[in-house]
Amino acid sequence: MTINELYEELRKDEHLMESNPPITDTEIIRFQSKNGIAIPPALIELYELFNGGEIYIPGTLIFGVNVADSAIPSTIKHENRS
């Protein structure tokens, strides 16, 4: 299963996933440059579909790139599940 196929499966049932909007190639390049890292191609493919979110079980997170200032770590909008 490809990353795109996985994403489409998750989107079929909206209650399974809360995701952030995708990011652009420019934002990815800026983030990598500012932080001195290379994001793996598969993760870039994921970020081009959605920039982090929460899947399946509350508390299961996929962290995205913080494009506001291109700094690590990223934060996502998410409710306190305590």
Backbone bond lengths (Angstrom), bond angles and torsions (degrees), N, CA, C in turn:
res aa  C-N    CA-C-N  psi(-1)  N-CA   C-N-CA  omega(-1)  CA-C   N-CA-C  phi
1 M - - - 1.445 - - 1.527 108.76 -
2 T 1.317 116.10 132.89 1.466 120.30 178.65 1.530 110.01 -83.22
3 I 1.318 116.12 167.50 1.454 120.65 177.32 1.525 109.90 -61.65
4 N 1.318 117.21 -41.39 1.455 121.05 179.17 1.534 110.98 -62.63
5 E 1.320 117.47 -42.42 1.469 121.02 178.39 1.533 110.91 -63.89
6 L 1.325 116.72 -41.23 1.461 120.60 177.47 1.528 110.48 -61.18
7 Y 1.318 116.30 -45.89 1.464 121.32 179.59 1.526 110.59 -60.04
8 E 1.308 117.37 -44.26 1.471 121.06 179.39 1.525 111.12 -63.70
9 E 1.322 117.69 -37.58 1.468 120.92 176.78 1.531 110.78 -63.82
10 L 1.321 116.77 -43.37 1.459 120.74 179.23 1.525 111.46 -64.24
11 R 1.314 116.75 -36.88 1.466 120.93 -178.24 1.526 112.92 -72.83
12 K 1.326 118.19 -17.41 1.463 120.82 -179.16 1.526 111.31 -61.77
13 D 1.309 116.72 -32.46 1.451 121.37 -179.95 1.529 107.03 -124.36
14 E 1.332 116.53 98.73 1.462 121.71 -170.71 1.528 114.89 -57.62
15 H 1.328 117.93 -26.72 1.469 118.06 -179.32 1.524 112.69 -73.74
16 L 1.331 118.02 -7.67 1.462 121.00 179.32 1.526 113.20 -83.88
17 M 1.341 116.39 -13.88 1.452 117.26 -171.51 1.521 111.89 -151.62
18 E 1.325 115.29 133.61 1.463 122.35 169.62 1.518 105.58 -118.42
19 S 1.328 116.46 117.14 1.461 118.29 -174.42 1.514 112.01 -127.17
20 N 1.323 114.62 155.16 1.456 122.47 174.76 1.530 108.99 -86.44
21 P 1.319 117.08 157.67 1.472 119.68 178.29 1.530 111.43 -61.95
22 P 1.324 116.80 155.37 1.468 119.82 178.62 1.524 111.84 -66.02
23 I 1.346 115.53 163.39 1.459 120.32 176.60 1.525 109.09 -112.17
24 T 1.315 115.44 163.97 1.464 121.44 -176.49 1.529 110.76 -92.09
25 D 1.327 115.17 165.24 1.469 120.32 175.21 1.528 110.59 -59.18
26 T 1.322 116.89 -38.88 1.469 121.13 179.50 1.515 110.75 -61.52
27 E 1.327 117.72 -42.85 1.464 121.23 178.99 1.526 111.11 -65.72
28 I 1.324 117.29 -38.23 1.466 120.99 177.73 1.524 110.37 -64.46
29 I 1.312 116.85 -46.29 1.472 121.47 179.97 1.528 110.43 -61.77
30 R 1.334 116.67 -44.72 1.470 120.76 179.93 1.531 110.32 -62.05
31 F 1.331 117.59 -43.68 1.463 121.78 179.23 1.533 110.70 -61.51
32 Q 1.323 117.01 -47.68 1.470 120.94 -179.61 1.523 111.07 -61.19
33 S 1.323 115.89 -44.18 1.456 120.51 -178.39 1.532 111.68 -64.68
34 K 1.327 116.56 -46.34 1.464 120.56 -178.09 1.523 111.97 -64.28
35 N 1.331 116.88 -35.30 1.463 120.60 -174.97 1.528 113.85 -99.67
36 G 1.331 117.26 -1.28 1.457 120.80 177.43 1.513 113.58 63.60
37 I 1.326 116.97 36.25 1.458 121.16 -179.82 1.525 110.03 -129.26
38 A 1.313 114.56 162.61 1.461 121.32 173.10 1.525 107.42 -117.02
39 I 1.319 116.33 118.02 1.460 120.55 177.91 1.518 107.94 -78.12
40 P 1.329 119.16 131.33 1.466 121.65 179.32 1.535 111.40 -58.84
41 P 1.341 117.02 144.90 1.469 120.87 -178.31 1.528 114.60 -52.62
42 A 1.320 118.05 -39.30 1.471 119.96 -179.66 1.527 111.21 -65.03
43 L 1.332 117.44 -36.35 1.456 120.46 178.41 1.526 110.88 -71.61
44 I 1.327 116.75 -36.52 1.467 120.34 174.62 1.523 109.60 -61.09
45 E 1.317 116.94 -42.00 1.471 120.99 177.84 1.532 110.18 -58.98
46 L 1.314 116.90 -41.01 1.461 121.45 178.18 1.526 110.44 -64.82
47 Y 1.338 117.65 -47.26 1.459 121.67 -179.29 1.530 111.86 -63.07
48 E 1.321 117.46 -28.12 1.461 120.43 177.18 1.525 111.64 -73.00
49 L 1.339 117.25 -16.87 1.468 122.18 174.85 1.519 110.70 -93.62
50 F 1.330 116.62 -45.54 1.457 122.30 175.60 1.518 108.88 -158.50
51 N 1.315 115.47 142.42 1.462 121.77 -175.41 1.525 110.45 -96.62
52 G 1.310 114.92 68.14 1.457 120.20 178.67 1.516 112.23 84.43
53 G 1.307 115.38 166.26 1.449 121.08 179.47 1.511 111.35 163.94
54 E 1.310 115.28 -163.73 1.451 121.88 -179.44 1.525 107.72 -126.62
55 I 1.341 116.34 133.45 1.460 119.82 -177.83 1.518 111.94 -126.16
56 Y 1.330 114.50 151.23 1.467 125.24 173.59 1.513 115.93 55.06
57 I 1.300 116.94 -71.67 1.453 122.47 -172.34 1.526 108.41 -113.23
58 P 1.337 118.68 131.42 1.466 118.11 175.73 1.521 110.39 -51.59
59 G 1.300 115.00 132.79 1.452 120.24 -179.24 1.523 113.67 99.31
60 T 1.345 117.72 -12.60 1.457 120.82 175.42 1.518 107.15 -87.29
61 L 1.321 116.76 106.68 1.453 121.48 -171.85 1.519 112.17 -113.68
62 I 1.313 115.48 147.70 1.461 122.76 166.94 1.515 104.47 -117.57
63 F 1.319 116.74 114.11 1.451 119.95 -177.73 1.507 110.73 -77.32
64 G 1.324 115.06 139.92 1.452 122.24 178.61 1.513 110.64 -104.77
65 V 1.313 114.95 -177.52 1.458 122.71 178.67 1.520 108.06 -88.95
66 N 1.329 116.81 130.15 1.458 121.62 176.76 1.517 107.82 -80.07
67 V 1.338 116.11 98.80 1.463 119.88 -175.41 1.519 112.72 -81.69
68 A 1.320 118.03 -10.22 1.463 120.57 -179.88 1.524 111.18 -61.38
69 D 1.322 116.94 -44.58 1.463 119.60 178.38 1.527 111.81 -133.09
70 S 1.325 116.34 9.36 1.467 123.22 178.92 1.521 113.29 57.32
71 A 1.314 117.37 31.84 1.464 120.94 -177.44 1.520 111.43 -105.00
72 I 1.311 116.06 155.40 1.462 123.09 173.05 1.526 106.39 -94.12
73 P 1.297 123.82 142.28 1.450 126.54 -1.54 1.527 111.44 -88.83
74 S 1.290 115.67 164.82 1.445 120.89 177.08 1.518 109.85 -85.78
75 T 1.292 115.39 153.54 1.455 120.14 173.49 1.501 109.30 -123.56
76 I 1.314 115.91 151.49 1.465 120.04 175.61 1.514 108.46 -126.19
77 K 1.323 115.13 157.08 1.449 120.02 175.21 1.514 107.09 -70.49
78 H 1.320 115.73 125.76 1.460 117.13 -179.40 1.518 109.13 -163.39
79 E 1.297 114.36 143.49 1.454 120.75 -177.02 1.528 110.25 -77.36
80 N 1.320 115.34 152.74 1.456 120.19 173.98 1.522 107.88 -72.39
81 R 1.306 118.14 120.46 1.456 123.06 -174.32 1.532 111.97 -98.05
82 S 1.332 118.68 14.28 1.470 121.73 -177.48 1.502 111.10 -65.04
